[in-house]
Amino acid sequence: MSEYLFSYGTLQKAKVQLRLFGRLLNGTKDSLAGYKASKVEITDEAFLAKGEQSVQRTATLSADGKIEGVVFELTADELALADTYEPAGYSRVEVTLASGKQAWVYLKII
């Protein structure tokens, strides 16, 4: 069974996908209404050791917001791998995208 993961950041990078999943993911453009992208500073040393920047984006609730990104189709095992990639303080939540797809997205708990 396939899972959908909405990415508005680093998981869209080919090098991250290859390193994490061993392949390039299939994805399509989509958007997430009711959220806006905000910058946050990441202090998780394990995440930073992967070569990622200390300033990342997170989705925060916003009545008139919309985040553009890509929705990827992946397996349950790959979704579990994505969980290991995200920095400390991020949680995976289920959302409905503009396309109507039910997808997971990572949000920083602030």
N, C-alpha and C positions, 0 to 999 in steps of 0.2 A: 504494500500500500504506500502510495506517495504522500509526502508531506510538502507543504509550501512554506517557504521562509522569505520574508520581505527584508531586503537589505537596502539601507540608505547610506552605507559607509564602506568600511574596509573589506567586507565579504564580497564586494563587487570586483575586487582586484584579482586578476588572473593569477598572480604569484601567490596570493593567499589561498585561493581555491586549490591550486596545484599542490601546495604544501600541506594543506589540511585534508583535502579529499582525494588527492591523487588524480584529479581530473578537473576539467572545466565544467561548470554547471550550466544547465540549460535554463535560461531565464527570459522573462519578458518585462517590458516597462509597465509599471503600475504606480499607484499612489495611495497614500494613507491619509484620509481626511480626519480632522479633529485633533491633529497633532502638529507641532512645529519642531524643527530641528534646532537644538541649542548646543552650544559648545560646552564641554566639561573637561576638566583636567584629570587624566588617568595617572594614578600613582602605583598601580599594580605592577610590581617589578617583573613578574613572569610575562605579562603582556608586553611590556616595554622591551624585554629581552628578545622578543620575536621581531624587533625592528620597527614596531609601530610607533607613531608619534604620540606624545603625551597629551596632546589636545585632540579630542575626538568629538563626534556629534552624538547626541542622544535625542530621543523623541520625548517631548513633554506635551501634556494636554493643552489644547488651544482650540476654543470653539470655532474660530474661523481659519485655523491653520490647515496646511496640506503639505505632506512630504512626498517628493518624487523619489522613486527608487526602482528596484528590480525585484520581481518575485521569482524565486528559484524553486524548481521541483527537485526534491531529493528524497532519499530513503530515510527510514527511522534511524538507522545506524549513522548515517551522515548528519542527521539532525543532532544526535548525541555528540558527535565530533564537534559540531558547531558550538555546543554548550561548553566544551572544554577550551574553545578559542577565546570566548568573550572575557573581558577583564572582570575582576572582582567587583561586585556591586551591581552588575547587570542581571536582569531576569528576563526569561522568555515568557511572553504573553501572547494569547491568541487574539487576532483582530480580523475585521472584515475590510478588505481592500476595495478600491473604487471599481475594480472588475467584478466584485461579488465573491471573489475567492476568500475562503477562510485560510489565514496564514499566521505563522508565528513571526514575532518581531522581538528584538532585544531592546530593552529600556533600562536605563540606569535608574536605580531607586535612589531618589534624592531626599 
